[in-house]
Amino acid sequence: MARTAYHSKNWGGKREGSGRNTEDPTVPISLTLPMSLLMEIEAISDKTGEYRSEVITRLLRTAVIPECPAGG
């Protein structure tokens, strides 16, 4: 449906509570890994249903904060 002059002035734009949570924003990075390690990460991703980035984040948090089972 095309936007016309009949739409409300409140149509579109930023709304309270919408969008991604920004408490702990993510930053894209480039990372080079050995193929064997990437295959292990992908296997975990397939098994858990997580994205690769979520698997890597969880594993890094566990390594950085080892006393926490989930790393955070």
C-alpha positions in Angstrom: 0.0 0.0 0.0 1.5 3.3 -1.0 1.8 6.1 1.6 -0.7 8.8 0.9 -1.6 12.2 2.5 -4.3 10.3 4.5 -1.8 8.5 6.8 -1.5 9.6 10.4 1.4 11.9 11.3 2.5 9.1 13.7 3.1 6.7 10.9 6.6 5.2 10.9 9.6 6.5 12.9 11.1 5.5 16.2 8.7 4.1 18.9 9.3 3.4 22.5 10.2 -0.2 23.1 10.7 -1.1 19.5 13.8 -2.4 17.9 16.8 -4.3 19.2 17.8 -4.2 22.8 20.8 -1.8 23.2 21.9 -2.7 26.8 24.9 -4.6 25.4 25.3 -3.6 21.8 27.1 -5.9 19.4 29.9 -4.8 17.1 30.7 -6.6 13.8 34.3 -7.8 13.5 36.3 -9.8 11.1 37.8 -13.0 12.5 40.2 -15.6 11.0 39.9 -19.1 12.4 41.4 -22.5 11.6 38.9 -24.5 9.5 38.8 -27.3 12.1 37.7 -24.8 14.8 35.1 -23.3 12.5 33.7 -26.7 11.8 33.4 -27.4 15.5 31.6 -24.1 16.0 29.3 -24.9 13.2 28.5 -28.3 14.6 27.6 -26.7 18.0 25.5 -24.1 16.1 23.6 -26.9 14.3 23.1 -28.8 17.5 21.9 -25.9 19.7 20.1 -23.8 17.0 22.2 -20.8 17.9 23.9 -18.5 15.4 27.7 -18.9 15.0 28.2 -15.5 16.7 26.1 -16.6 19.7 28.1 -19.8 20.0 31.4 -17.8 19.8 30.1 -15.2 22.3 29.1 -17.9 24.8 32.4 -19.8 24.5 34.4 -16.6 24.9 32.3 -15.6 28.0 32.9 -19.0 29.5 36.6 -18.7 28.9 36.8 -15.1 30.3 34.5 -15.8 33.3 35.1 -19.5 33.9 33.3 -19.5 37.3 29.9 -18.9 35.6 28.5 -22.0 33.8 26.9 -19.8 31.0 29.7 -17.3 31.2 27.5 -14.4 32.0 
